[in-house]
Amino acid sequence: MSLAELFTSQPSRLDLSGKVTTLPLQQELVQIMRTSSVAELNLEGNHFQNFDELVSAILSNPNSPLRMLVLRNTGIDRNSVLQVARLVERYVPLQKLDLSCNAIGEDAMSLITALQNNERSPMTVVNLANNEINNLNVPELQHLLMSREQLYIHLAGNTILMADDMAKVREVLQMRAPIINPQTADSQPPPTPQVTNIKDCNQQAQQP
């Protein structure tokens, strides 16, 4: 079944995890997203060669209802995360974003800044677990969380330098504990055990 047929058969919720692995398929996905009505899109395990084109396609679709985007283990690094930040800053409907098991590093702050700049954003969950994040602008993160009472940022599996302010951030996050589940749009409490390293990321990605 082609990507176009998949989009037709599942118009609102589409799981493409591990299915968009070649450049032609990725180009087909870009074209589809320009007019797609999909609300929940799971792209786990697909490593994109031209991620900026996918972001541009989503932004160019004025009628897109996309509210959940799963980009877990898609090879997003410090360069392509800037494209994700562009999407977060300009795209209003997006509510849940899963970027776990990538290699974003300190450029995770670009996402925090983008959320700050998008005052209309209804975002409730940003999953940044296992992204090699060692340092964050804690005051800016704390300010974002205090101004967005509905927002939860999942940071498990990152060795973030502890500070008094970071301890306050952790207290806030403990009171807001939903995560993204690709199978449902509903918020759920964190699973046990939580993902703690990239090896676990790979193992969990292979589970049905």
C-alpha positions as CSV (number, residue, x, y, z in Angstrom):
1,M,0.0,0.0,0.0
2,S,1.4,3.4,-1.0
3,L,1.7,6.3,1.4
4,A,-1.2,8.1,-0.4
5,E,-3.4,5.0,0.1
6,L,-2.4,4.9,3.8
7,F,-3.4,8.5,4.3
8,T,-6.7,7.8,2.6
9,S,-7.5,4.7,4.7
10,Q,-6.5,6.4,8.0
11,P,-7.4,10.1,7.5
12,S,-7.0,11.3,11.1
13,R,-4.4,9.0,12.8
14,L,-1.5,7.5,10.9
15,D,1.3,5.3,12.1
16,L,4.2,5.4,9.6
17,S,6.9,4.2,12.1
18,G,9.7,2.6,10.2
19,K,7.9,2.9,6.8
20,V,9.3,6.0,5.3
21,T,12.9,4.8,4.9
22,T,13.9,5.9,1.4
23,L,14.3,9.3,-0.2
24,P,11.4,8.8,-2.7
25,L,9.0,7.8,0.1
26,Q,10.1,10.8,2.1
27,Q,9.5,13.1,-0.9
28,E,6.1,11.6,-1.3
29,L,5.3,12.2,2.4
30,V,6.4,15.9,1.9
31,Q,3.9,16.3,-0.9
32,I,1.1,14.6,1.0
33,M,1.6,16.8,4.1
34,R,1.0,19.9,2.0
35,T,-2.7,19.0,1.9
36,S,-3.1,16.3,4.6
37,S,-5.9,16.3,7.2
38,V,-4.0,13.9,9.5
39,A,-4.3,14.9,13.2
40,E,-1.9,12.4,14.6
41,L,1.3,11.3,12.8
42,N,3.8,8.8,14.1
43,L,7.2,8.9,12.2
44,E,9.2,6.9,14.7
45,G,12.4,5.2,13.4
46,N,12.5,7.1,10.1
47,H,15.7,9.1,9.5
48,F,14.9,12.0,7.2
49,Q,17.5,13.3,4.7
50,N,15.7,16.6,4.2
51,F,13.8,17.3,7.4
52,D,13.4,21.0,6.6
53,E,11.2,20.1,3.6
54,L,8.8,18.2,5.8
55,V,8.5,21.1,8.2
56,S,7.9,23.5,5.3
57,A,5.2,21.2,4.0
58,I,3.4,21.2,7.3
59,L,3.7,24.9,7.7
60,S,2.4,25.5,4.1
61,N,-0.8,23.6,4.8
62,P,-3.3,26.2,6.1
63,N,-5.9,23.6,7.0
64,S,-3.7,21.0,8.7
65,P,-5.2,19.8,12.0
66,L,-2.0,18.1,13.1
67,R,-2.0,18.1,16.9
68,M,0.4,15.1,17.7
69,L,3.7,14.5,16.0
70,V,6.0,11.6,17.0
71,L,9.6,12.0,15.9
72,R,11.1,9.4,18.3
73,N,14.4,7.9,17.1
74,T,14.4,9.8,13.8
75,G,18.1,10.9,13.8
76,I,17.2,14.5,14.8
77,D,20.4,16.2,15.8
78,R,21.6,19.7,16.7
79,N,21.0,21.0,13.2
80,S,17.6,19.5,12.4
81,V,16.2,20.5,15.8
82,L,16.3,24.1,14.6
83,Q,13.7,23.0,12.0
84,V,11.6,21.5,14.7
85,A,11.8,24.7,16.7
86,R,10.6,26.6,13.6
87,L,7.6,24.3,13.5
88,V,6.9,24.8,17.2
89,E,7.2,28.5,17.0
90,R,4.9,29.0,14.0
91,Y,2.5,26.0,14.1
92,V,-0.5,26.6,16.4
93,P,-2.6,23.4,16.5
94,L,0.3,21.1,17.7
95,Q,-0.3,19.9,21.2
96,K,2.0,16.9,21.7
97,L,5.5,16.4,20.3
98,D,7.7,13.4,20.9
99,L,11.4,13.9,20.2
100,S,12.7,11.2,22.5
101,C,15.8,9.1,21.6
102,N,17.5,11.6,19.4
103,A,20.7,13.7,19.8
104,I,19.5,17.2,20.3
105,G,21.9,18.2,23.1
106,E,21.9,21.7,24.4
107,D,20.0,22.9,21.3
108,A,16.9,21.7,23.2
109,M,16.8,25.3,24.4
110,S,15.8,26.4,20.9
111,L,12.5,24.5,21.5
112,I,12.0,26.2,24.8
113,T,12.5,29.6,23.2
114,A,10.2,28.7,20.4
115,L,7.4,27.8,22.9
116,Q,8.0,31.0,24.6
117,N,7.6,32.9,21.4
118,N,4.4,31.1,20.3
119,E,2.0,32.5,22.9
120,R,-1.0,30.8,21.2
121,S,0.5,27.4,21.4
122,P,-1.8,24.8,23.0
123,M,1.2,22.5,23.6
124,T,0.7,20.1,26.6
125,V,3.6,17.6,26.1
126,V,7.2,17.8,24.8
127,N,9.1,14.6,25.2
128,L,12.9,15.2,25.2
129,A,13.9,12.0,27.0
130,N,17.3,10.5,26.0
131,N,18.6,13.4,23.9
132,E,22.1,13.9,25.3
133,I,21.0,17.1,27.1
134,N,23.6,18.1,29.7
135,N,22.7,21.7,30.3
136,L,19.7,23.9,30.0
137,N,18.9,27.6,30.7
138,V,17.0,26.7,33.8
139,P,15.5,30.1,34.6
140,E,14.1,30.3,31.1
141,L,12.7,26.7,31.4
142,Q,11.2,27.5,34.8
143,H,9.6,30.7,33.4
144,L,8.0,28.7,30.6
145,L,6.6,26.1,32.9
146,M,5.2,28.7,35.3
147,S,3.5,30.6,32.4
148,R,2.1,27.4,30.8
149,E,0.3,25.5,33.5
150,Q,-0.8,22.7,31.1
151,L,2.7,22.0,29.7
152,Y,4.8,19.0,30.7
153,I,8.4,18.5,29.4
154,H,9.7,14.9,29.7
155,L,13.5,15.0,30.5
156,A,14.3,11.4,31.6
157,G,17.6,9.9,30.5
158,N,19.4,13.3,30.2
159,T,22.3,14.1,32.5
160,I,21.2,17.6,33.3
161,L,23.5,19.5,35.7
162,M,21.7,19.9,39.0
163,A,21.1,23.3,40.5
164,D,18.7,24.7,43.0
165,D,16.6,26.1,40.2
166,M,16.6,22.8,38.4
167,A,15.3,21.1,41.6
168,K,12.3,23.6,41.4
169,V,11.7,22.6,37.8
170,R,11.7,18.9,38.7
171,E,9.1,19.7,41.4
172,V,6.9,21.3,38.8
173,L,7.3,18.4,36.4
174,Q,6.5,15.9,39.0
175,M,3.0,17.5,39.3
176,R,2.5,17.3,35.5
177,A,3.3,13.8,34.4
178,P,1.6,12.9,31.1
179,I,3.6,11.4,28.2
180,I,3.0,10.9,24.5
181,N,1.6,7.5,23.6
182,P,1.6,6.9,19.8
183,Q,-1.5,4.7,20.2
184,T,-3.7,7.4,21.8
185,A,-4.0,11.2,22.0
186,D,-4.8,11.0,25.7
187,S,-2.3,11.9,28.4
188,Q,-1.1,9.0,30.5
189,P,1.2,8.7,33.6
190,P,4.8,7.8,32.9
191,P,5.5,4.1,32.3
192,T,7.5,2.0,34.6
193,P,10.4,1.5,34.1
194,Q,11.1,4.8,32.3
195,V,13.5,5.0,29.4
196,T,17.0,5.8,30.8
197,N,19.5,5.3,27.9
198,I,19.8,4.9,24.1
199,K,20.0,1.1,24.4
200,D,16.5,1.1,26.0
201,C,15.3,3.5,23.3
202,N,16.3,0.9,20.7
203,Q,14.8,-2.0,22.6
204,Q,11.5,-0.2,23.2
205,A,11.3,1.0,19.6
206,Q,11.2,-2.7,18.5
207,Q,8.4,-3.7,20.7
208,P,4.9,-3.9,19.2
